[in-house]
Structure formats: structure tokens, C-alpha cells
Amino acid sequence: MHKLLVLDANQRSALAIIRSLGRHGLSLIAGDHVGRTLGGASRYASSSVLYPNPAEDPGAFVREVAAIVGRHGVDTIVPATDLTTMLLASQPDSAQPATLSCPRAEIYDALTDKAALLRLADELGVLAPETRIARTAAEVEDAVRELGLPVVLKPARSRYLKRDRIISTSVEAVHLAHQFSETLRRLHWLGDIPCLVQRFVPGSGAGVFALYGRSGPIAWFAHKRIREKPPTGGVSVLCESVAIDPVMRSAATKLLSAVGWVGVAMVEFRVTDDGTPYLMEVNGRFWGSLQLAIDCGIDFPWLLYRALHGLPIEAPTGYALGRRLRWLLGDLDSTLIELKRRDARGKAEALGAFARSFVDFSCRQETFRLSDPGPAFQEASQWVKALRR
């Protein structure tokens, strides 16, 4: 029997991967740097393994993954976060003889390095916000003067390896002149990696999800976010499957095909009020709301597994529209935030929207499934512990 190691097993996307592949009879090992995980609590996980925290000791993480492959006879490794994907893509020999479910490092970097991505987008005629690439504080200041406020200061990478440790970065938006100096001081990563100074594009986030094989695209999916955590913009807690925007799909096709992408990818855009999509970034991993795509008939993990091992694939021709997926505890957190920040009328609206989702028959719960209840109990336990802290 084929044996797969699914990394980052406490992520909801990893849980969706484990459930998908487990239903197809594959043997799955849930791996993470924390002891009790959502994926490990699933009845589809045959066992769980621990490895060092990749953010704290990336070298030890890579070595332990290699050791797990040898001890357990793993033939496929599926990372579920940017960090573990980045580390293993950059050292693919360490995973041998197992197959990695991500592209080679040079292909992965071509799209996940935001500076390289924008250069490629410009060559291909893919619309992106007006951008200047700066490498010093003085260059950032010059770019801001040239573009004018508001701007977004975006690191070329969300995380990067510096000597033997992982450095995390964040995106900063500057709307007012008096905010700029303080914001610039927070760019601790400036000098290590480039800063993208982008003209601010008002609108909302959207994206398309794709799976590419060696001969091209296999499957596509899209959803819209209905509620997020935090409510002002963040991770989706309630989303709905929608038809793919043809402009976004065309842009994503140009980018992924140009570099010979193999694997899954999430291509994100900022859509203005007039419906114009501007390219934001590409993530070369599974996305948080993966379970919605599976529920709608696009079983990305199974299709990816078959593509990796050269098995016959029947490419999906479409998927169910209008179906919803709800991350219940995330939705609860989002509602609690709304109750703290809104007036009496706003509180009532937030509570009403939260309550109506319980009688929405087009909506399924992401973590809780009657056929596999363990992960929901595990998540509830983690949530209560976090609430106490």
C-alpha cells in the first residue's frame, strides 16, 4: 500500500487532504511539530509523527522528515503550508526516495517570489498594481514620493531563510503621511529581501485555485468569501463556490504555464468595484478552504496524487455552484470580534448572520463531519485552551 506523509497536520487544509486520500484507501501519516493535531485525530490517519518546529530549526526539520521517510517507508510527502513547502522544495534530495508534491525550487521561486512574479506578469501582460521594487529605506522613500499615498509595502516573501533561521515578514499599508516613518522602521527585513512598493488598489480579494500536471492544467476552482476572521479581512470562515472569472483564469493560465508549474496553486487578485482584477500573489500550496472544492466535486488531493504518480486522470468538467463551507469556531471568533466593535444594531446583525448559517442547507461544516468526528473534538479542545489563556 502506498504511504503518504501529510505535513502541517494541524492545518484545516491538511485535514481535508487526509480525509480525501484516506477515503481512497491510502495509508496516511499525520506530521506536525505539535503533539495533538486535527489531521492526527482523523480516523483516516494511520499514525502521527512529530518533527522539530520548522520556523525555529529548519535544518533539524528537514533532517527529521528524511528520517521519517526512511523509518516508515513513505513514498509521497504533501506539505500544507508555505514554510514546509519552501524548505523541502529547496532541498528535494533530502526527501528521496519519496516524491514531493510541489514543483522544483526554481519553478516554485519563479511565482512565489513576489518581485519575480511581477516581472513575469509584466512580460506576459497580466495586470498588477503599479509597483516599484526597493532594496533600501531610501529607495522605499523615493518610490512612495513617486507613487503617492496610499501605498502598500509588501515583502518579496512572507518568510525567508536567513542563515539557520526563518524570518517572518508582514505587509504594511500606509494611507497617511505621518504614518510612513513609523511604518518604515517596522520593515526589519528590508535589506535582506526586496520591498515591493505598490499603489493601493481599493476593492476586495478574490482568486482561482488550480492543479497542473506535467502536460498542463487538470482542474480549476473558485469561491467567494462571505465572512472572514478578522471581519475586516483575513482567513475565510464562510465561503461559497462560484463560477471562475474568465479574466482571472486567463491570467493564472499565463503565469502557471509560463514557468511549467506542476502541482497546486492559489492565484490571488484584488478586484476593484468595476470588476477589474489586479494580480496580488501566487501561493504554491493547498488553500485553507480546500474542503469546499472537494465537497463540490473537485477532489484536488486525489487528482494531485494520481498526477504525481503518472496514474490515469479524468479531468473534471465542472463543479457544483452555490455550495457553502463554514469553519464554525472561526466564524464564532469573527462574530465575537464584531460584537466588541459594533453598536447595538450591528451586534444584532452579526448575531443574526451567525445564527442563520445553522439553517443554511447549502452549507456544510468544515471540521465537523459525522463520518469523522474526532478532528472537531480536537479543535474544540484547542479552542477552549486558547480561550482560557
C-alpha positions in Angstrom: 0.0 0.0 0.0 1.2 3.5 -0.8 2.1 5.5 2.3 1.9 9.3 2.4 3.3 11.8 4.9 1.0 14.8 5.3 2.9 17.7 6.9 1.3 20.6 8.9 -1.4 18.2 10.2 -2.9 20.8 12.5 -4.0 22.9 9.5 -7.6 22.6 8.2 -6.2 22.1 4.7 -4.1 19.1 5.9 -7.2 17.6 7.4 -9.0 17.9 4.1 -6.1 16.2 2.4 -6.1 13.3 4.9 -9.8 12.8 4.6 -9.7 12.9 0.8 -6.8 10.4 0.4 -8.0 8.2 3.3 -11.3 7.7 1.6 -9.4 6.4 -1.4 -7.7 3.7 0.7 -4.2 5.3 1.0 -2.2 4.9 4.2 -1.6 8.4 5.8 0.8 9.6 8.4 -0.1 13.0 10.0 3.0 15.0 10.8 3.4 18.3 12.7 5.6 20.0 15.3 2.7 19.9 17.8 1.6 16.7 19.5 -2.2 16.7 19.0 -3.5 17.7 15.6 -6.7 17.9 13.6 -5.3 15.6 11.0 -4.0 13.2 13.6 -7.4 12.9 15.2 -9.0 11.8 11.9 -9.9 8.2 11.5 -8.2 8.2 8.2 -4.7 8.9 9.7 -3.0 5.6 10.5 -0.4 7.3 12.7 1.1 10.6 13.8 4.7 11.7 13.9 6.4 14.7 15.5 9.2 16.8 13.9 11.1 19.9 15.0 9.4 23.3 14.5 10.4 24.3 11.0 10.2 28.0 11.9 12.7 27.6 14.8 15.1 24.9 13.4 14.6 24.5 9.7 17.7 22.2 9.3 16.5 19.8 12.0 13.0 19.8 10.4 14.4 18.7 7.0 16.6 16.0 8.6 13.8 14.6 10.6 11.4 14.5 7.6 14.1 12.5 5.8 14.4 10.1 8.8 10.6 9.7 8.9 10.6 8.8 5.2 13.2 6.1 5.9 11.6 4.7 9.1 8.1 4.5 7.7 8.7 3.7 4.0 6.9 6.9 2.9 6.6 7.3 -0.9 4.9 10.7 -1.1 5.2 13.9 1.0 2.5 16.5 1.0 3.3 19.8 2.7 0.4 22.1 3.6 2.0 25.4 4.4 4.3 27.9 2.6 7.1 27.3 5.1 7.3 23.5 4.9 6.8 23.6 1.1 9.6 26.2 0.7 12.1 24.3 2.9 11.5 20.9 1.1 11.4 22.4 -2.4 14.8 24.0 -1.8 16.3 20.6 -0.6 14.4 18.0 -2.7 17.2 15.4 -2.4 16.6 15.2 1.4 13.1 13.7 0.7 14.3 10.9 -1.5 13.2 8.3 -2.4 9.8 9.9 -1.6 8.0 12.1 -4.2 7.4 15.7 -3.2 4.0 17.2 -4.1 5.5 20.6 -5.0 7.4 22.0 -8.0 11.2 22.2 -8.2 12.8 25.1 -6.3 13.4 27.3 -9.4 9.8 26.9 -10.6 8.4 27.4 -7.1 10.5 30.6 -6.6 9.5 32.0 -10.0 6.0 32.6 -8.8 6.2 32.7 -5.0 8.9 35.4 -5.0 6.6 38.4 -5.5 9.3 40.5 -7.2 10.0 37.8 -9.7 6.2 37.3 -10.1 5.6 40.9 -11.0 8.4 40.9 -13.6 6.9 37.9 -15.2 3.4 39.4 -15.1 4.7 42.5 -16.8 6.3 40.3 -19.6 3.0 38.4 -20.0 0.7 41.4 -19.9 -1.0 40.3 -16.7 -2.5 43.4 -14.9 -0.9 44.1 -11.5 -0.8 47.2 -9.3 1.8 49.9 -10.2 4.9 48.8 -8.3 8.4 49.9 -7.6 10.9 47.4 -6.2 13.1 48.9 -3.5 16.1 47.4 -1.6 16.9 50.2 0.9 14.9 52.6 3.0 16.0 55.5 0.7 14.6 53.6 -2.3 11.3 53.0 -0.5 11.1 56.7 0.3 11.8 57.6 -3.3 9.1 55.1 -4.5 6.5 56.5 -2.2 7.2 60.0 -3.4 6.8 58.8 -7.0 3.6 56.8 -6.5 2.0 58.9 -3.8 -0.2 57.7 -0.9 -1.8 55.4 -0.2 0.7 52.6 -0.9 1.3 49.0 0.3 4.7 48.0 1.4 5.0 44.3 0.6 8.0 42.0 1.2 9.1 39.8 -1.7 8.5 36.8 0.6 6.2 36.2 3.6 9.0 34.1 5.1 12.6 33.5 4.2 15.6 31.6 5.4 18.5 33.7 6.9 21.4 31.6 7.8 19.9 28.9 10.0 16.6 30.5 11.0 13.3 31.6 9.4 12.4 35.3 9.3 8.7 36.2 9.2 7.5 39.3 7.4 4.2 41.2 7.1 2.5 43.6 4.6 2.1 47.2 5.7 -0.4 49.7 4.3 0.4 53.4 4.5 -2.6 55.8 4.0 -1.4 59.0 5.7 2.0 60.8 5.5 2.5 60.8 9.3 2.3 57.0 9.4 5.2 56.5 7.0 8.3 56.9 9.2 7.0 54.6 11.9 5.9 52.0 9.3 9.3 52.1 7.6 11.0 51.4 10.9 9.0 48.2 11.2 10.4 46.7 8.0 13.1 44.7 9.8 13.5 42.5 6.7 14.4 45.4 4.4 18.0 44.8 3.1 17.6 41.0 3.3 14.8 40.8 0.6 13.3 43.4 -1.7 10.3 45.6 -0.8 7.5 46.0 -3.3 6.1 49.5 -3.0 2.6 49.2 -4.6 -0.1 51.7 -5.4 -3.0 50.8 -3.2 -5.9 49.2 -5.1 -9.3 49.6 -3.4 -11.6 46.6 -3.6 -11.9 43.0 -2.4 -9.9 39.9 -2.5 -10.6 37.0 -4.9 -8.7 34.2 -6.5 -8.6 31.0 -8.5 -7.3 27.6 -7.5 -5.6 25.3 -9.9 -3.9 21.9 -10.3 -1.4 21.5 -13.0 0.2 18.3 -14.3 3.2 17.9 -16.5 1.1 18.4 -19.6 -0.9 21.4 -18.3 -4.0 22.2 -16.3 -6.1 19.4 -14.8 -8.6 21.2 -12.5 -9.8 24.7 -11.6 -12.0 26.1 -8.8 -13.1 29.4 -7.3 -15.1 30.6 -4.3 -16.1 33.9 -2.8 -15.6 34.8 0.9 -18.7 35.7 2.7 -17.3 36.2 6.2 -13.7 36.4 7.4 -11.6 36.4 10.6 -11.0 39.1 11.5 -14.1 40.6 9.9 -12.1 43.5 8.3 -10.2 41.0 6.2 -8.3 37.7 6.9 -8.9 34.0 6.6 -12.3 32.8 5.3 -14.7 31.4 7.8 -17.7 31.2 5.5 -17.3 30.8 1.7 -19.3 29.8 -1.3 -18.4 28.1 -4.6 -18.7 30.4 -7.6 -18.0 30.3 -11.3 -14.5 31.0 -12.4 -13.9 34.6 -13.6 -12.5 34.2 -17.2 -10.1 37.1 -16.8 -8.6 35.7 -13.7 -8.4 32.2 -15.2 -6.6 33.6 -18.3 -4.1 35.5 -16.1 -3.5 32.4 -13.9 -3.0 30.2 -17.0 -0.4 32.5 -18.5 1.6 32.6 -15.3 1.4 28.9 -14.4 2.1 27.7 -17.9 5.0 30.1 -18.5 7.1 28.5 -15.7 6.0 24.9 -16.3 4.2 24.7 -12.9 3.4 21.2 -11.6 1.2 20.9 -8.5 -1.5 23.0 -6.8 -1.5 26.8 -6.8 -3.7 29.6 -5.5 -3.5 32.8 -7.6 -4.8 35.8 -5.7 -6.2 39.0 -7.1 -7.6 42.4 -5.8 -10.9 43.2 -7.6 -12.0 46.8 -7.9 -15.6 48.0 -7.8 -15.7 47.9 -11.6 -14.7 44.2 -11.7 -11.1 44.7 -12.8 -8.8 42.0 -11.2 -5.2 43.0 -10.3 -2.7 40.2 -9.6 -1.5 40.1 -5.9 0.4 36.9 -5.4 0.7 33.2 -6.0 0.8 30.6 -3.2 2.2 27.2 -4.2 0.3 25.1 -1.7 -3.2 23.9 -0.8 -5.5 26.7 0.5 -7.5 26.9 3.7 -10.9 26.2 2.2 -9.8 23.2 0.3 -12.7 21.1 1.7 -15.2 23.2 -0.2 -13.7 22.3 -3.5 -13.8 18.6 -2.6 -17.4 18.9 -1.5 -18.3 20.5 -4.8 -16.8 17.6 -6.8 -13.1 18.7 -7.4 -11.0 16.3 -5.3 -7.8 18.1 -5.6 -5.7 15.9 -3.3 -6.7 12.7 -5.1 -6.1 14.3 -8.5 -2.7 15.6 -7.4 -1.7 12.1 -6.1 -2.6 10.5 -9.4 -0.8 13.2 -11.3 2.4 12.7 -9.2 2.5 9.0 -9.8 1.5 9.1 -13.5 -1.9 7.4 -13.0 -4.8 7.9 -15.4 -6.8 11.1 -14.7 -10.3 12.0 -15.7 -10.2 15.8 -15.6 -13.3 17.4 -14.0 -15.5 19.3 -16.4 -17.3 21.4 -13.8 -18.3 21.6 -10.2 -21.4 22.5 -8.0 -22.0 26.2 -7.6 -23.6 27.9 -4.7 -22.4 25.5 -2.0 -21.0 26.9 1.2 -18.4 25.8 3.7 -18.3 27.1 7.3 -15.4 26.9 9.7 -17.6 27.1 12.8 -15.1 28.1 15.5 -13.5 30.6 13.2 -17.0 32.0 12.5 -17.6 32.2 16.2 -14.4 34.1 16.8 -15.3 36.5 13.9 -18.7 37.1 15.5 -17.2 37.8 18.9 -14.9 40.4 17.4 -17.9 42.0 15.7 -19.8 42.1 19.0 -16.9 44.0 20.6 -16.6 46.6 17.9 -20.1 47.4 16.7 -23.1 49.3 18.0 -26.4 47.6 19.1 -27.8 47.4 15.6 -24.5 46.0 14.3 -24.4 43.4 17.1 -27.9 42.2 16.2 -26.9 41.9 12.5 -23.8 39.9 13.4 -25.7 37.6 15.7 -28.4 37.1 13.1 -26.0 36.2 10.3 -24.2 33.8 12.6 -27.5 32.1 13.6 -28.8 31.8 10.1 -25.9 29.8 9.0 -27.1 26.9 11.2 -30.2 26.5 9.0 -28.5 27.1 5.6 -28.9 23.7 3.9 -26.4 24.7 1.2 -23.7 24.9 3.9 -21.5 22.2 5.4 -19.3 22.3 8.4 -15.6 22.2 7.6 -14.2 20.4 10.6 -17.1 18.5 12.0 -18.2 15.5 9.9 -20.4 12.8 11.3 -18.3 10.2 9.5 -15.1 11.6 11.1 -15.9 13.5 14.3 -12.5 13.3 16.0 -11.0 16.4 14.4 -13.9 18.6 15.6 -13.5 17.4 19.2 -9.7 18.0 18.9 -10.3 21.5 17.5 -12.9 22.4 20.3 -10.3 21.3 22.9 -7.7 23.6 21.4 -10.2 26.4 21.2 -11.2 26.1 24.9 -7.5 26.0 25.9 -6.7 29.1 23.9 -9.8 30.9 25.4 -8.6 30.2 28.9 -5.1 31.6 28.1 
